[in-house]
Amino acid sequence: MIRINLLPHRELRRKARQQQIAGLAGLVGLLAIAVVMSIHTISAGKIDYQNGRNQYLTDQIALLDKEIAEIGEIKAQTQELIARKQVVETLQSSRSEWRIFTECQTRRS
């Protein structure tokens, strides 16, 4: 019986299989890196978008705070004007009472 040595053939197949596995591992590694980078890019975009929205809201809140301060000032001015109006009304009413009193005095005389 003739013996054929298949060791070199098996070793060549083994090396070819290892090269295929190494190539696939490299390809999977590159694919994984691409997926991670794309997820990172998408996440960074969403974070930037949300930061923009937060900044817009902060600006709007600052504007509303200014308006609230102006409303407070207007209320204070309104209260001052109401107080002045009441003083004027009391002066007018006392003046008219005095006029009526003086008219009554002049009629009696």
CORMOMO-V119217 format. One record per residue. N is the residue number from 1. RES is the residue in one small letter. SS is DSSP state (2 for helix, 1 for strand, 0 for the rest). OMEGA is omega in whole degrees, 0 to 359 (NA if undefined). D_CENTER is the distance of its C-alpha to the mean C-alpha in whole Angstrom. Layout:
n,res,ss,omega,d_center
N,RES,SS,OMEGA,D_CENTER
N,RES,SS,OMEGA,D_CENTER
This chain:
n,res,ss,omega,d_center
1,m,0,182,86
2,i,0,178,84
3,r,0,179,81
4,i,0,179,78
5,n,0,182,76
6,l,0,182,72
7,l,2,179,70
8,p,2,180,69
9,h,2,179,68
10,r,2,179,66
11,e,2,177,65
12,l,2,178,64
13,r,2,180,62
14,r,2,178,60
15,k,2,179,59
16,a,2,179,58
17,r,2,178,56
18,q,2,178,54
19,q,2,177,53
20,q,2,180,52
21,i,2,179,50
22,a,2,178,49
23,g,2,178,48
24,l,2,178,46
25,a,2,177,44
26,g,2,179,43
27,l,2,177,42
28,v,2,178,40
29,g,2,178,38
30,l,2,178,37
31,l,2,178,36
32,a,2,178,34
33,i,2,179,33
34,a,2,179,31
35,v,2,180,30
36,v,2,179,28
37,m,2,180,27
38,s,2,177,26
39,i,2,178,24
40,h,2,180,22
41,t,2,179,21
42,i,2,180,20
43,s,2,179,18
44,a,2,177,17
45,g,2,179,16
46,k,2,179,13
47,i,2,179,12
48,d,2,179,12
49,y,2,180,10
50,q,2,177,7
51,n,2,176,7
52,g,2,178,7
53,r,2,178,4
54,n,2,179,2
55,q,2,178,5
56,y,2,180,6
57,l,2,178,4
58,t,2,178,6
59,d,2,180,8
60,q,2,178,9
61,i,2,178,9
62,a,2,178,12
63,l,2,180,13
64,l,2,177,14
65,d,2,177,15
66,k,2,180,18
67,e,2,178,19
68,i,2,178,19
69,a,2,178,21
70,e,2,178,23
71,i,2,177,24
72,g,2,178,25
73,e,2,180,28
74,i,2,177,29
75,k,2,179,30
76,a,2,178,32
77,q,2,178,33
78,t,2,179,34
79,q,2,178,36
80,e,2,180,38
81,l,2,178,39
82,i,2,179,40
83,a,2,178,42
84,r,2,180,44
85,k,2,180,44
86,q,2,177,46
87,v,2,180,48
88,v,2,180,49
89,e,2,178,50
90,t,2,177,52
91,l,2,179,54
92,q,2,182,55
93,s,2,178,56
94,s,2,178,58
95,r,2,180,59
96,s,2,176,60
97,e,2,179,62
98,w,2,179,64
99,r,2,178,65
100,i,2,180,66
101,f,2,181,68
102,t,2,177,70
103,e,2,178,71
104,c,2,180,72
105,q,2,181,74
106,t,2,178,75
107,r,2,181,77
108,r,2,184,79
109,s,0,NA,80
